Amino acid sequence: MDLQGKTVLITGAATGIGRAIALCLAKEGANVAVNYSKSASDAEVTKSEVEKHNVRALVIQADVGNKEEVERMVEQTIAYFGTIDVLINNAGTTQFIPLHDLDGLLEEHWDHILNVNVKGMFFASRACASELRRNKGCIVNITSIAGFNGAGSSIAYAASKAAGISLTKSFARVLAPDVRVNSIAPGIVITRWVDGREEHVKQYSDKTLLGRPAYPEDVAELTAAVIRGGDFITGQTLVVDGGWSL
């Protein structure tokens, strides 16, 4: 897919991986709808950075775990740009609770993580499905290697990312042959999520074959490649972890 003039809706695009994807796709000529939940000022910064590439941008507040807000977000995007060609399900959340602390992982943690990471992905994909079918578009879901290895920031987070990988396969089946659906599973990525966890980052980085953690731009570049050149790839999850999981 040539991204020039296309419209991309990115959930959780105010900071981190979402922002990096927004800027990467804007460089290739895509218009960007920047979704955020709470980080309004950060979302406006992302919008300004996107517009420096002579494309259009729109900021939309929505909690992706809320079906009505997701449907409104999609309606606003189509009303402003006239279309949606690509959906990036990037919005995510977690709670840092050691895996062995079973009593520390509360029902409220499960509810919040699954609402955003799983139901949010489903709600957004469903709301965009008819428009993406019409445009022969694509979906890219940002998941995690935690969905494969059951590790990560908490058991609930790992389970949610495994569900995201499964949703990727299900939507690839449901939306074929018109819409390609793939996911990208990073290892640890240097974002504000790991602020204050320098020792954890170092331990991870030392175990990668490439000797470093991932940066948001690593995920963004692969996202662009999957959209741009993956016309015969669907239902797949591509790992971005520097060889850590080998």
Number of C-alpha atoms within 10 A of each C-alpha: 17 11 19 14 14 22 27 27 30 25 30 27 31 27 19 18 22 28 26 22 26 29 23 21 26 27 18 17 20 26 28 30 29 26 28 25 17 13 14 15 11 15 24 18 15 24 23 14 16 28 18 12 17 13 18 20 26 21 21 23 19 21 21 29 24 15 18 13 17 25 18 15 24 22 16 16 24 17 11 13 17 10 20 28 24 28 24 26 27 26 26 22 15 21 15 13 19 14 17 10 10 11 9 12 18 11 10 9 17 18 12 16 24 24 21 21 26 25 20 25 28 20 21 25 26 17 18 24 22 14 18 23 18 13 16 17 24 29 29 26 26 27 30 28 25 22 21 15 12 18 17 21 15 25 23 26 27 24 22 28 26 21 19 28 25 18 22 29 18 13 21 22 15 13 21 14 11 16 26 28 31 28 28 24 22 23 25 25 21 17 13 10 13 13 9 9 10 11 10 11 17 13 12 17 20 13 15 18 13 13 14 19 23 20 18 19 19 18 25 21 14 17 24 19 13 24 22 14 11 15 12 7 14 23 19 17 24 17 19 22 25 20 13 20 14 7
